[in-house]
Amino acid sequence: MSVSTPLRLASVSKVMTAALALRLESSGIISLDTPIVALVPEVEEWLHPGVTMRRCLNHTTGIPDYVDADNDRFMRTRGPLTDEFVLDEVAKKPPWFEPGAAWGYSSTGFYLVALALRRATGLSWDALIRDSLAAPLALESLRECDDYIGHDRLQGYETGDGTPVDAVLYAVTGIKGDGGLCATAGDVAAFARKLERESYLEPGVFDRMVTPTVLANGTPVDYGLGARLGSLGGHRLWGHTGSVIDAYVATVLRFPDDDVTVVVLLNTIDARTDALVIAWQLAEVALELPAADLRPVAALDRAPFVGDYIGWGEGTEPSRSRVAASAEEIRLERLDGDSSVVRLIPLGAESFGRADWPRDRIQFHAAAGVVTSYSEYYAGLFATY
């Protein structure tokens, strides 16, 4: 494997799907505010009319994630992922919330955007990626992963017992806008830089990609259109993470004010260090960042933050957590999943650092003076709400 090896990008593909959708909107082909049902009428019976392409791209649809649907049934088919399978699986699930009311990561939204773009243009997803995204940006390796079937050097590996073994190559084909693209690390880096600096998007359009989403109750969430937002050591950044398809893991971090891009592509899910951790360690070197300074504020009223919280994050069920405080500390307890406990360091302005991972932080949100929710940032990049 080398920097010229095209690897699966998984959910890093979402940034590219969003860029393509914005370009087609500027061309007058589609509008991001068009309801999905207008272009995909077969979902009209169960899809809320308030689900637009824009809400699909910023994860505020409330649509359950098809990735966590009936995987056993899918694996029994042993065929490519199809539109019919995705729509059938999602139709069975009640929505998480009303469109725009909350934030919940759902690959289904990006699959629907790709489907809507195919319907609007009459083109295949492969043709849209090749002719309307890769060619204008001169990204030779950026293609649907299905196009690379039969090529060398795309194998992923698992090392559960310490010995690398082949993961099932192309276990899932037919993935579209949510995670189906492959490219080299160099082309991913070039994509991020060119998206900001060249004429692929009309003036001002890229800024919409990296503008925080505002929920119906006025809460800002640091996810734009297909882009996670944040900052690392005071340096503004955007990017995305991706995992796990055929054992691949990916991260891209773009620091626009510094003209620095970090891309990490792994071909194993069992690496000792996660792709995002490697990326922020590289960013620390590139940006010459000092050690994280978790200097707590002198005094803090902890009472407003204490209580139980619920969010949708990236799971099939709502995630539940509890913030508790004592005279000595304030801590975040996971009430499901790994049931972990995180000690929080108050940094001011409703922001807390994590004692275990100094580059991670928690940002609480208040409505009408009452703390209602929080966002988590890993390595400075927005992770979940």
For each residue, the residues with C-beta under 8 A, 3 or more apart:
1: 5 7 153 267
2: 5
3: 184 185 186
4: 141 184 186
5: 1 2 153 154 184
6: 141 143 148 151 154 182 183 184 187
7: 1 154 182 183 184 185 248 250 265 267
8: 145 154 156 179 181 182 242 245 246 248 250
9: 12 13 16 179 181 182 183 188 242 248 250 265
10: 13 179 242 243 244 245 248 249 250
11: 14 107 178 179 240 241 242 243 250
12: 9 15 16 181 188 240 241 242 250 251 252
13: 9 10 16 17 110 177 178 179 180 181 242
14: 11 17 18 110 177 178 179 226 240 242
15: 12 18 19 191 192 195 209 226 227 239 240 252
16: 9 12 13 19 20 129 133 142 181 191 226
17: 13 14 20 21 57 110 113 114 177 178 226
18: 14 15 21 22 57 209 225 226 227
19: 15 16 22 23 133 195 200 201 209 226
20: 16 17 23 24 117 128 129 132 133
21: 17 18 24 25 30 32 53 57 113 117 225
22: 18 19 25 26 32 201 205 206 208 209 225
23: 19 20 26 27 132 133 136 200 201
24: 20 21 27 29 30 117 120 121 132
25: 21 22 28 29 30 31 32
26: 22 23 201 202 205
27: 23 24
28: 25
29: 24 25 120 121
30: 21 24 25 34 39 53 116 117 120
31: 25 34 53
32: 21 22 25 52 53 54 57 225
33: 52 53 54
34: 30 31 38 39 52 53 116
35: 38 49 50 51 52
36: 39 40 43 47 51 52 53 56 112 116
37: 40 41 43 44 47 49 51
38: 34 35 41
39: 30 34 36 115 116 119 120
40: 36 37 43 47 112 115 116 119
41: 37 38 44
42: 87
43: 36 37 40 46 47 87 91 112
44: 37 41 47
45: 91
46: 43 90 91
47: 36 37 40 43 44 51 63
48: 51 61 62 95 98 99
49: 35 37
50: 35 55 98 99 100
51: 35 36 37 47 48 55 56 61 62 63 99 109 112
52: 32 33 34 35 36 55 56 99
53: 21 30 31 32 33 34 36 56 57 112 113 116
54: 32 33 57 58 225
55: 50 51 52 58 59 60 61 99 100 109
56: 36 51 52 53 59 61 63 109 110 112 113
57: 17 18 21 32 53 54 109 110 113 225 226
58: 54 55 103 213 221 223 224 225
59: 55 56 103 104 105 106 109 213 223
60: 55 99 100 101 102 103 104 213 215
61: 48 51 55 56 95 99 104 106 108 109
62: 48 51 95 96 97 98 99 101 102 104
63: 47 51 56 90 95 96 106 108 109 112
64: 68 69 90 93 94 95 96 106 108 316
65: 68 69 105 106 107 108 314 316
66: 69 86 89 90 107 108 111
67: 107 108 178
68: 64 65 71 315 316
69: 64 65 66 74 89 90 92 93
70: 73 74 89
71: 68 74 75
72: 75 76
73: 70 76 77
74: 69 70 71 77 81 85 172
75: 71 72 78
76: 72 73
77: 73 74 85
78: 75
79: 82 174
80: 146 173 174
81: 74 85 86 172 173 174 175 176
82: 79 85 86 174
83: 86 87 115
84: 87 88
85: 74 77 81 82 88 89
86: 66 81 82 83 89 90 108 111
87: 42 43 83 84 90 91
88: 84 85 91 92
89: 66 69 70 85 86 92 93
90: 46 63 64 66 69 86 87 93 108
91: 43 45 46 87 88
92: 69 88 89
93: 64 69 89 90
94: 64
95: 48 61 62 63 64 98
96: 62 63 64 102 104 312 318
97: 62 101 102 104 312
98: 48 50 62 95 101 216
99: 48 50 51 52 55 60 61 62
100: 50 55 60 215 216
101: 60 62 97 98 215 216 217
102: 60 62 96 97 215 311 312 385
103: 58 59 60 213 215 221 223 311 312 385
104: 59 60 61 62 96 97 311 312 313 314 385
105: 59 65 312 313 314 384
106: 59 61 63 64 65 109
107: 11 65 66 67 110 111 178 179
108: 61 63 64 65 66 67 86 90 111 112 178
109: 51 55 56 57 59 61 63 106 112 113 178
110: 13 14 17 56 57 107 113 114 176 177 178 179 226
111: 66 86 107 108 114 115 176 177 178
112: 36 40 43 51 53 56 63 108 109 115 116
113: 17 21 53 56 57 109 110 116 117 177
114: 17 110 111 117 118 125 176 177 178
115: 39 40 83 111 112 118 119 176 177
116: 30 34 36 39 40 53 112 113 119 120
117: 20 21 24 30 113 114 120 121 125 128 177
118: 114 115 121 122 123 124 125 128
119: 39 40 115 116 122
120: 24 29 30 39 116 117
121: 24 29 117 118 128
122: 118 119
123: 118 127 128 131
124: 118 127 128
125: 114 117 118 128 129 144 176 177 180
126: 129 130 143 144 146 147
127: 123 124 130 131 132
128: 20 117 118 121 123 124 125 131 132 133
129: 16 20 125 126 132 133 134 142 143 144 181
130: 126 127 133 134 135 143
131: 123 127 128 134 135
132: 20 23 24 127 128 129 135 136
133: 16 19 20 23 128 129 130 136 137 139 142
134: 129 130 131 137 139 140 142 143
135: 130 131 132 138
136: 23 132 133 200
137: 133 134 142 190 191 194 195 198 200
138: 135 190
139: 133 134 142 183 187 190 191
140: 134 187
141: 4 6 182 183 184 186 187
142: 16 129 133 134 137 139 181 182 183 187 191
143: 6 126 129 130 134 147 148 181 182 183
144: 125 126 129 147 180 181 182
145: 8 148 149 154 170 173 175 180 181 182
146: 80 126 149 170 173 174 180
147: 126 143 144 182
148: 6 143 145 151 154 182
149: 145 146 170 173
150:
151: 6 148 154
152:
153: 1 5
154: 5 6 7 8 145 148 151 169 182 246
155: 166 167 169 267
156: 8 166 167 169 246 247 248 267 268 269
157: 164 165 166 167 247 267 268 270
158: 164 165 166 167 247 268 269 270
159: 162 163 164 165 268 270
160: 270
161:
162: 159
163: 159
164: 157 158 159 268
165: 157 158 159
166: 155 156 157 158 169
167: 155 156 157 158 171 246 247 268 269
168: 171 246
169: 154 155 156 166 246
170: 145 146 149 173 246
171: 167 168 245 246
172: 74 81 175 245 246
173: 80 81 145 146 149 170
174: 79 80 81 82 146 180
175: 81 145 172 178 179 180 245
176: 81 110 111 114 115 125 180
177: 13 14 17 110 111 113 114 115 117 125 180
178: 11 13 14 17 67 107 108 109 110 111 114 175
179: 8 9 10 11 13 14 107 110 175 242 245
180: 13 125 144 145 146 174 175 176 177
181: 8 9 12 13 16 129 142 143 144 145
182: 6 7 8 9 141 142 143 144 145 147 148 154
183: 6 7 9 139 141 142 143 187 188 191
184: 3 4 5 6 7 141 187 188
185: 3 7 188 189 263 264 265
186: 3 4 141 189 190 263
187: 6 139 140 141 142 183 184 190 191
188: 9 12 183 184 185 191 192 250 252 263 265
189: 185 186 192 193 252 261 263
190: 137 138 139 186 187 193 194
191: 15 16 137 139 142 183 187 188 194 195
192: 15 188 189 195 196 239 252 254 261 263
193: 189 190 196 197 254 259 261
194: 137 190 191 197 198 200
195: 15 19 137 191 192 198 200 201 206 209
196: 192 193 206 254 256
197: 193 194
198: 137 194 195
199:
200: 19 23 136 137 194 195
201: 19 22 23 26 195 205 206
202: 26 205
203:
204: 207 208
205: 22 26 201 202 208 209
206: 22 195 196 201 209 210
207: 204 210 211
208: 22 204 205 211 224 225
209: 15 18 19 22 195 205 206 224 225 226 227 238
210: 206 207 224 227 229 238
211: 207 208 224
212: 220 221 222 223 224 229
213: 58 59 60 103 220 221 223 224
214: 218 219 220 221
215: 60 100 101 102 103 218 219 220 221
216: 98 100 101
217: 101 367 372
218: 214 215 367
219: 214 215 365 367 372 373
220: 212 213 214 215 365
221: 58 103 212 213 214 215 375 382 385
222: 212 228 229 230 375 377 382
223: 58 59 103 212 213 227 228 229 382 385
224: 58 208 209 210 211 212 213 227 229 238
225: 18 21 22 32 54 57 58 208 209
226: 14 15 16 17 18 19 57 110 209 240
227: 15 18 209 210 223 224 238 239 240
228: 222 223 238 239 240 241 381 382 383
229: 210 212 222 223 224 237 238 381 382
230: 222 237 238 377 380 381 382
231: 234 235 236 237 380
232: 235 237 253 255 280 283 284 287 289 359 379 380 381
233: 284 287 289 290 292 359 380
234: 231
235: 231 232 255 257 258 283 287 289
236: 231 255 256 257
237: 229 230 231 232 253 254 255 256 283 380 381
238: 209 210 224 227 228 229 230 254 256
239: 15 192 227 228 251 252 253 254 381
240: 11 12 14 15 226 227 228 251 252
241: 11 12 228 250 251 275 276 381
242: 8 9 10 11 12 13 14 179 245 248 249 250 251
243: 10 11 248 249 250 269 275
244: 10 247 248 249 269
245: 8 10 171 172 175 179 242 248
246: 8 154 156 167 168 169 170 171 172
247: 156 157 158 167 244 267 268 269 270
248: 7 8 9 10 156 242 243 244 245 265 266 267 269
249: 10 242 243 244 265 266 268 269 271 274 275
250: 7 8 9 10 11 12 188 241 242 243 263 264 265 266 275
251: 12 239 240 241 242 262 263 264 275 276 278 279
252: 12 15 188 189 192 239 240 261 262 263 279
253: 232 237 239 261 262 263 279 280 283 379 381
254: 192 193 196 237 238 239 260 261
255: 232 235 236 237 258 259 260 261 283 287
256: 196 236 237 238 259
257: 235 236
258: 235 255 286 287
259: 193 255 256
260: 254 255 283 286 287
261: 189 192 193 252 253 254 255
262: 251 252 253 279 280 282 283 286
263: 185 186 188 189 192 250 251 252 253 279
264: 185 250 251 275 276 278 279 282
265: 7 9 185 188 248 249 250 275
266: 248 249 250 269 271 275
267: 1 7 155 156 157 247 248
268: 156 157 158 159 164 167 247 249 271
269: 156 158 167 243 244 247 248 249 266
270: 157 158 159 160 247
271: 249 266 268 274 275
272:
273: 277 278
274: 249 271 277 278
275: 241 243 249 250 251 264 265 266 271 278 279
276: 241 251 264 279 280 378 379 381
277: 273 274 280 281 379
278: 251 264 273 274 275 281 282
279: 251 252 253 262 263 264 275 276 282 283 379
280: 232 253 262 276 277 283 284 359 379 380
281: 277 278 284 285
282: 262 264 278 279 285 286
283: 232 235 237 253 255 260 262 279 280 286 287 289 379
284: 232 233 280 281 287 288 289
285: 281 282 288
286: 258 260 262 282 283
287: 232 233 235 255 258 260 283 284
288: 284 285
289: 232 233 235 283 284
290: 233 293
291: 358
292: 233 353 358 359
293: 290
294: 345 347 353 355 358
295: 347
296: 300 345 346 347
297: 300 346 347 348
298:
299:
300: 296 297 346 348
301: 304
302: 305 306 325 330 346
303: 306 325
304: 301 366 370 371
305: 302 323 325 330 350 364 371
306: 302 303 323 324 325 330
307: 322 323 371
308: 320 321 322 335
309: 320 321 322 323 373 374
310: 318 319 320
311: 102 103 104 318 319 321 373 384 385
312: 96 97 102 103 104 105 315 318 319 385
313: 104 105 319 384 385
314: 65 104 105 384
315: 68 312 318 319
316: 64 65 68
317: 336
318: 96 310 311 312 315
319: 310 311 312 313 315 334 336 337 384
320: 308 309 310 334 335 336
321: 308 309 311 332 333 334 335
322: 307 308 309 332 333 335
323: 305 306 307 309 330 331 332 333 344
324: 306 330 331 333
325: 302 303 305 306 329 330 331
326: 329 330
327:
328:
329: 325 326 343 344
330: 302 305 306 323 324 325 326 343 344 346 352
331: 323 324 325 341 342 343 344
332: 321 322 323 341 342 344 362
333: 321 322 323 324 339 340 341 342
334: 319 320 321 337 338 339 340 341 342
335: 308 320 321 322 339
336: 317 319 320 339
337: 319 334 340
338: 334
339: 333 334 335 336
340: 333 334 337
341: 331 332 333 334
342: 331 332 333 334 354 355 356
343: 329 330 331 354 355 356
344: 323 329 330 331 332 352 353 354 355 362
345: 294 296 352 353 354 355
346: 296 297 300 302 330 351 352
347: 294 295 296 297 351 352 353 361
348: 297 300 351
349:
350: 305 363 364 365 366 371
351: 346 347 348 361 362 363 364
352: 330 344 345 346 347 361 362 363 364
353: 292 294 344 345 347 358 360 361 362
354: 342 343 344 345 357 358 360 361 362
355: 294 342 343 344 345 358
356: 342 343
357: 354 360 378
358: 291 292 294 353 354 355
359: 232 233 280 292 378 379 380
360: 353 354 357 376 377 378 379
361: 347 351 352 353 354 376 377 380
362: 332 344 351 352 353 354 374 375 376 377
363: 350 351 352 374 375 377
364: 305 350 351 352 371 373 374
365: 219 220 350 371 372 373 374 375
366: 304 350 369 370 371 372
367: 217 218 219 370 372
368:
369: 366
370: 304 366 367
371: 304 305 307 350 364 365 366 374
372: 217 219 365 366 367
373: 219 309 311 364 365 385
374: 309 362 363 364 365 371 385
375: 221 222 362 363 365 382 383 384 385
376: 360 361 362 382 383 384 385
377: 222 230 360 361 362 363 380 381 382 383
378: 276 357 359 360 381 383
379: 232 253 276 277 279 280 283 359 360
380: 230 231 232 233 237 280 359 361 377
381: 228 229 230 232 237 239 241 253 276 377 378
382: 221 222 223 228 229 230 375 376 377
383: 228 375 376 377 378
384: 105 311 313 314 319 375 376
385: 102 103 104 221 223 311 312 313 373 374 375 376
